[in-house]
Amino acid sequence: MPAAKVSQSPLALPLETCHTNSMIKGNEMQVYAVMGGYDYEGECGYTLQLFDCKSAADAYAKELEEGCYDYAEIKTLNVQMQSAIAA
């Protein structure tokens, strides 16, 4: 199973201009990281989920905010897919 590695530089484009499932370069792709949190306490790591679809990320963020979390944060990240098995 390929391991996802978060690249050092986040995508410079605003979230609204990014396209779903877009390939950035080579085997690097864009994902949306969604995490819920509480005011004055911070994010809850166990709520972290990655999505390649913006609408699915928005739906999960809305679900978190309507649940017991004070806010949900969506970040756009570039991940590079790598496999331990040589082709």
Secondary structure, 3 states (H helix, E strand, C coil): CCEEEECCCCCCCCHHHCCCCCEEECCEEEEEEEEEEECCCEECHHHCEEECCHHHHHHHHHHHHHCCCCEEEEEEEEEEEECCCCC
